[in-house]
Amino acid sequence: MFGLGVQELLIIFVIIMVLFGAKKLPEMGRGLGKGIREFKSATNKLDDDDDDESEKEAEPKVVESKVKSND
C-alpha cells in the first residue's frame, strides 16, 4: 500500500493519535464511514437512473393508428 511498511504506518498512527486524541478517532472514523456510504449510495442511484433511462430508450414505441371504415 503506497510502498509503506509496518513501521511507517505505526509512526503515522502514533502521530495521528497525538494530534487528535484517542476520543476523536472513533468520531472521525464514523464520519468518514458515513461519508463513504453516502457517496456510494449517490453513485449507485445515478447508475440506476441511467439504466432506467437507457431501458426506456430501448423499448419500441407503439404507434396506434386509427382506421376509418368506409360504411
N, CA, C and O atoms as a GROMACS GRO file, in nm:
protein
  284
    1MET      N    1   0.085  -0.118   0.000
    1MET     CA    2   0.000   0.000   0.000
    1MET      C    3   0.089   0.123   0.000
    1MET      O    4   0.146   0.158   0.103
    2PHE      N    5   0.102   0.189  -0.113
    2PHE     CA    6   0.179   0.312  -0.129
    2PHE      C    7   0.325   0.294  -0.091
    2PHE      O    8   0.394   0.392  -0.064
    3GLY      N    9   0.374   0.172  -0.088
    3GLY     CA   10   0.512   0.146  -0.055
    3GLY      C   11   0.547   0.171   0.091
    3GLY      O   12   0.664   0.187   0.125
    4LEU      N   13   0.447   0.175   0.178
    4LEU     CA   14   0.471   0.198   0.321
    4LEU      C   15   0.480   0.065   0.394
    4LEU      O   16   0.401  -0.026   0.370
    5GLY      N   17   0.578   0.057   0.482
    5GLY     CA   18   0.592  -0.063   0.563
    5GLY      C   19   0.514  -0.051   0.693
    5GLY      O   20   0.448   0.049   0.718
    6VAL      N   21   0.524  -0.153   0.774
    6VAL     CA   22   0.452  -0.157   0.901
    6VAL      C   23   0.503  -0.048   0.994
    6VAL      O   24   0.424   0.017   1.063
    7GLN      N   25   0.634  -0.027   0.997
    7GLN     CA   26   0.691   0.074   1.086
    7GLN      C   27   0.643   0.214   1.050
    7GLN      O   28   0.610   0.294   1.138
    8GLU      N   29   0.639   0.245   0.920
    8GLU     CA   30   0.592   0.376   0.878
    8GLU      C   31   0.446   0.398   0.915
    8GLU      O   32   0.408   0.506   0.962
    9LEU      N   33   0.364   0.294   0.894
    9LEU     CA   34   0.222   0.306   0.929
    9LEU      C   35   0.202   0.326   1.079
    9LEU      O   36   0.115   0.403   1.120
   10LEU      N   37   0.281   0.257   1.161
   10LEU     CA   38   0.272   0.275   1.305
   10LEU      C   39   0.310   0.416   1.347
   10LEU      O   40   0.246   0.476   1.433
   11ILE      N   41   0.415   0.470   1.286
   11ILE     CA   42   0.457   0.606   1.318
   11ILE      C   43   0.347   0.705   1.279
   11ILE      O   44   0.318   0.797   1.355
   12ILE      N   45   0.288   0.687   1.163
   12ILE     CA   46   0.179   0.775   1.120
   12ILE      C   47   0.061   0.765   1.216
   12ILE      O   48   0.002   0.866   1.251
   13PHE      N   49   0.027   0.643   1.258
   13PHE     CA   50  -0.084   0.623   1.350
   13PHE      C   51  -0.057   0.692   1.485
   13PHE      O   52  -0.147   0.753   1.542
   14VAL      N   53   0.066   0.681   1.534
   14VAL     CA   54   0.101   0.746   1.661
   14VAL      C   55   0.091   0.897   1.648
   14VAL      O   56   0.041   0.964   1.740
   15ILE      N   57   0.136   0.953   1.537
   15ILE     CA   58   0.126   1.097   1.516
   15ILE      C   59  -0.020   1.141   1.512
   15ILE      O   60  -0.055   1.244   1.570
   16ILE      N   61  -0.104   1.064   1.446
   16ILE     CA   62  -0.248   1.097   1.441
   16ILE      C   63  -0.308   1.090   1.581
   16ILE      O   64  -0.389   1.176   1.617
   17MET      N   65  -0.270   0.990   1.659
   17MET     CA   66  -0.321   0.978   1.796
   17MET      C   67  -0.281   1.099   1.880
   17MET      O   68  -0.361   1.149   1.959
   18VAL      N   69  -0.158   1.145   1.864
   18VAL     CA   70  -0.110   1.260   1.941
   18VAL      C   71  -0.184   1.387   1.898
   18VAL      O   72  -0.222   1.469   1.982
   19LEU      N   73  -0.204   1.404   1.767
   19LEU     CA   74  -0.268   1.525   1.717
   19LEU      C   75  -0.417   1.533   1.754
   19LEU      O   76  -0.465   1.638   1.797
   20PHE      N   77  -0.488   1.423   1.736
   20PHE     CA   78  -0.634   1.427   1.752
   20PHE      C   79  -0.682   1.368   1.884
   20PHE      O   80  -0.792   1.402   1.928
   21GLY      N   81  -0.607   1.284   1.946
   21GLY     CA   82  -0.650   1.222   2.070
   21GLY      C   83  -0.731   1.096   2.045
   21GLY      O   84  -0.790   1.078   1.939
   22ALA      N   85  -0.732   1.010   2.144
   22ALA     CA   86  -0.799   0.880   2.131
   22ALA      C   87  -0.951   0.894   2.125
   22ALA      O   88  -1.018   0.809   2.066
   23LYS      N   89  -1.006   1.000   2.184
   23LYS     CA   90  -1.152   1.015   2.186
   23LYS      C   91  -1.206   1.061   2.050
   23LYS      O   92  -1.319   1.029   2.015
   24LYS      N   93  -1.128   1.136   1.976
   24LYS     CA   94  -1.174   1.189   1.848
   24LYS      C   95  -1.165   1.088   1.734
   24LYS      O   96  -1.239   1.099   1.636
   25LEU      N   97  -1.076   0.990   1.745
   25LEU     CA   98  -1.057   0.896   1.634
   25LEU      C   99  -1.182   0.817   1.600
   25LEU      O  100  -1.213   0.805   1.481
   26PRO      N  101  -1.258   0.761   1.697
   26PRO     CA  102  -1.381   0.690   1.659
   26PRO      C  103  -1.483   0.782   1.591
   26PRO      O  104  -1.552   0.741   1.497
   27GLU      N  105  -1.493   0.906   1.638
   27GLU     CA  106  -1.585   1.001   1.575
   27GLU      C  107  -1.543   1.029   1.432
   27GLU      O  108  -1.627   1.035   1.342
   28MET      N  109  -1.414   1.045   1.409
   28MET     CA  110  -1.363   1.070   1.275
   28MET      C  111  -1.388   0.949   1.184
   28MET      O  112  -1.424   0.964   1.068
   29GLY      N  113  -1.369   0.830   1.239
   29GLY     CA  114  -1.393   0.708   1.163
   29GLY      C  115  -1.539   0.692   1.124
   29GLY      O  116  -1.571   0.654   1.012
   30ARG      N  117  -1.629   0.722   1.219
   30ARG     CA  118  -1.773   0.716   1.188
   30ARG      C  119  -1.809   0.816   1.081
   30ARG      O  120  -1.884   0.785   0.989
   31GLY      N  121  -1.756   0.937   1.092
   31GLY     CA  122  -1.785   1.041   0.992
   31GLY      C  123  -1.734   1.002   0.855
   31GLY      O  124  -1.801   1.023   0.755
   32LEU      N  125  -1.614   0.945   0.851
   32LEU     CA  126  -1.557   0.901   0.723
   32LEU      C  127  -1.640   0.787   0.664
   32LEU      O  128  -1.668   0.786   0.544
   33GLY      N  129  -1.680   0.692   0.748
   33GLY     CA  130  -1.762   0.580   0.701
   33GLY      C  131  -1.897   0.628   0.649
   33GLY      O  132  -1.946   0.579   0.546
   34LYS      N  133  -1.958   0.722   0.720
   34LYS     CA  134  -2.086   0.776   0.676
   34LYS      C  135  -2.073   0.849   0.543
   34LYS      O  136  -2.159   0.836   0.455
   35GLY      N  137  -1.966   0.924   0.527
   35GLY     CA  138  -1.942   0.994   0.401
   35GLY      C  139  -1.923   0.899   0.285
   35GLY      O  140  -1.974   0.922   0.176
   36ILE      N  141  -1.848   0.792   0.309
   36ILE     CA  142  -1.824   0.693   0.204
   36ILE      C  143  -1.955   0.623   0.166
   36ILE      O  144  -1.981   0.600   0.049
   37ARG      N  145  -2.037   0.589   0.268
   37ARG     CA  146  -2.167   0.524   0.240
   37ARG      C  147  -2.257   0.615   0.158
   37ARG      O  148  -2.321   0.570   0.063
   38GLU      N  149  -2.263   0.744   0.194
   38GLU     CA  150  -2.346   0.838   0.120
   38GLU      C  151  -2.297   0.854  -0.024
   38GLU      O  152  -2.377   0.863  -0.116
   39PHE      N  153  -2.166   0.856  -0.041
   39PHE     CA  154  -2.109   0.868  -0.175
   39PHE      C  155  -2.144   0.747  -0.260
   39PHE      O  156  -2.185   0.762  -0.375
   40LYS      N  157  -2.130   0.626  -0.203
   40LYS     CA  158  -2.164   0.504  -0.276
   40LYS      C  159  -2.312   0.501  -0.310
   40LYS      O  160  -2.350   0.461  -0.420
   41SER      N  161  -2.395   0.543  -0.215
   41SER     CA  162  -2.539   0.545  -0.237
   41SER      C  163  -2.574   0.640  -0.352
   41SER      O  164  -2.656   0.607  -0.438
   42ALA      N  165  -2.512   0.756  -0.353
   42ALA     CA  166  -2.540   0.854  -0.458
   42ALA      C  167  -2.494   0.803  -0.594
   42ALA      O  168  -2.564   0.820  -0.694
   43THR      N  169  -2.376   0.740  -0.600
   43THR     CA  170  -2.328   0.688  -0.728
   43THR      C  171  -2.415   0.572  -0.776
   43THR      O  172  -2.441   0.560  -0.895
   44ASN      N  173  -2.459   0.486  -0.683
   44ASN     CA  174  -2.548   0.377  -0.722
   44ASN      C  175  -2.681   0.430  -0.773
   44ASN      O  176  -2.737   0.376  -0.869
   45LYS      N  177  -2.732   0.537  -0.711
   45LYS     CA  178  -2.858   0.596  -0.755
   45LYS      C  179  -2.843   0.654  -0.895
   45LYS      O  180  -2.933   0.640  -0.978
   46LEU      N  181  -2.730   0.719  -0.921
   46LEU     CA  182  -2.707   0.774  -1.055
   46LEU      C  183  -2.697   0.663  -1.158
   46LEU      O  184  -2.750   0.676  -1.269
   47ASP      N  185  -2.630   0.553  -1.124
   47ASP     CA  186  -2.619   0.440  -1.215
   47ASP      C  187  -2.756   0.380  -1.243
   47ASP      O  188  -2.787   0.345  -1.356
   48ASP      N  189  -2.839   0.366  -1.139
   48ASP     CA  190  -2.973   0.312  -1.156
   48ASP      C  191  -3.058   0.402  -1.245
   48ASP      O  192  -3.133   0.354  -1.330
   49ASP      N  193  -3.048   0.534  -1.226
   49ASP     CA  194  -3.123   0.628  -1.307
   49ASP      C  195  -3.080   0.619  -1.454
   49ASP      O  196  -3.164   0.626  -1.544
   50ASP      N  197  -2.950   0.605  -1.478
   50ASP     CA  198  -2.901   0.592  -1.615
   50ASP      C  199  -2.951   0.463  -1.678
   50ASP      O  200  -2.986   0.462  -1.796
   51ASP      N  201  -2.955   0.354  -1.600
   51ASP     CA  202  -3.004   0.226  -1.652
   51ASP      C  203  -3.152   0.236  -1.686
   51ASP      O  204  -3.195   0.183  -1.788
   52ASP      N  205  -3.230   0.303  -1.602
   52ASP     CA  206  -3.373   0.319  -1.628
   52ASP      C  207  -3.396   0.397  -1.756
   52ASP      O  208  -3.483   0.361  -1.835
   53GLU      N  209  -3.320   0.504  -1.777
   53GLU     CA  210  -3.336   0.585  -1.898
   53GLU      C  211  -3.295   0.508  -2.022
   53GLU      O  212  -3.360   0.520  -2.126
   54SER      N  213  -3.189   0.429  -2.013
   54SER     CA  214  -3.146   0.353  -2.130
   54SER      C  215  -3.247   0.244  -2.163
   54SER      O  216  -3.266   0.210  -2.280
   55GLU      N  217  -3.314   0.187  -2.061
   55GLU     CA  218  -3.417   0.087  -2.086
   55GLU      C  219  -3.538   0.150  -2.155
   55GLU      O  220  -3.599   0.090  -2.243
   56LYS      N  221  -3.572   0.272  -2.115
   56LYS     CA  222  -3.685   0.341  -2.177
   56LYS      C  223  -3.656   0.371  -2.323
   56LYS      O  224  -3.745   0.360  -2.407
   57GLU      N  225  -3.533   0.409  -2.354
   57GLU     CA  226  -3.496   0.438  -2.491
   57GLU      C  227  -3.494   0.311  -2.575
   57GLU      O  228  -3.520   0.317  -2.695
   58ALA      N  229  -3.463   0.196  -2.515
   58ALA     CA  230  -3.453   0.071  -2.588
   58ALA      C  231  -3.590   0.011  -2.618
   58ALA      O  232  -3.602  -0.071  -2.709
   59GLU      N  233  -3.693   0.050  -2.545
   59GLU     CA  234  -3.826  -0.004  -2.568
   59GLU      C  235  -3.882   0.051  -2.700
   59GLU      O  236  -3.870   0.170  -2.728
   60PRO      N  237  -3.942  -0.036  -2.779
   60PRO     CA  238  -4.001   0.013  -2.905
   60PRO      C  239  -4.124   0.097  -2.875
   60PRO      O  240  -4.201   0.070  -2.783
   61LYS      N  241  -4.140   0.198  -2.955
   61LYS     CA  242  -4.254   0.285  -2.936
   61LYS      C  243  -4.373   0.228  -3.013
   61LYS      O  244  -4.361   0.192  -3.130
   62VAL      N  245  -4.485   0.222  -2.946
   62VAL     CA  246  -4.606   0.168  -3.006
   62VAL      C  247  -4.687   0.284  -3.059
   62VAL      O  248  -4.721   0.378  -2.987
   63VAL      N  249  -4.717   0.276  -3.188
   63VAL     CA  250  -4.795   0.381  -3.250
   63VAL      C  251  -4.933   0.325  -3.281
   63VAL      O  252  -4.947   0.224  -3.351
   64GLU      N  253  -5.033   0.391  -3.228
   64GLU     CA  254  -5.169   0.347  -3.254
   64GLU      C  255  -5.219   0.420  -3.378
   64GLU      O  256  -5.211   0.542  -3.388
   65SER      N  257  -5.270   0.344  -3.468
   65SER     CA  258  -5.327   0.405  -3.589
   65SER      C  259  -5.477   0.386  -3.586
   65SER      O  260  -5.527   0.280  -3.547
   66LYS      N  261  -5.547   0.488  -3.627
   66LYS     CA  262  -5.693   0.481  -3.634
   66LYS      C  263  -5.733   0.459  -3.779
   66LYS      O  264  -5.694   0.534  -3.870
   67VAL      N  265  -5.809   0.357  -3.797
   67VAL     CA  266  -5.851   0.324  -3.934
   67VAL      C  267  -5.996   0.365  -3.946
   67VAL      O  268  -6.081   0.329  -3.864
   68LYS      N  269  -6.023   0.442  -4.048
   68LYS     CA  270  -6.161   0.483  -4.076
   68LYS      C  271  -6.226   0.378  -4.165
   68LYS      O  272  -6.168   0.337  -4.266
   69SER      N  273  -6.341   0.338  -4.129
   69SER     CA  274  -6.410   0.242  -4.212
   69SER      C  275  -6.504   0.317  -4.307
   69SER      O  276  -6.568   0.414  -4.270
   70ASN      N  277  -6.509   0.270  -4.427
   70ASN     CA  278  -6.595   0.331  -4.528
   70ASN      C  279  -6.730   0.261  -4.530
   70ASN      O  280  -6.748   0.166  -4.606
   71ASP      N  281  -6.823   0.306  -4.450
   71ASP     CA  282  -6.957   0.243  -4.447
   71ASP      C  283  -7.055   0.326  -4.520
   71ASP      O  284  -7.172   0.290  -4.529
   0.00000   0.00000   0.00000
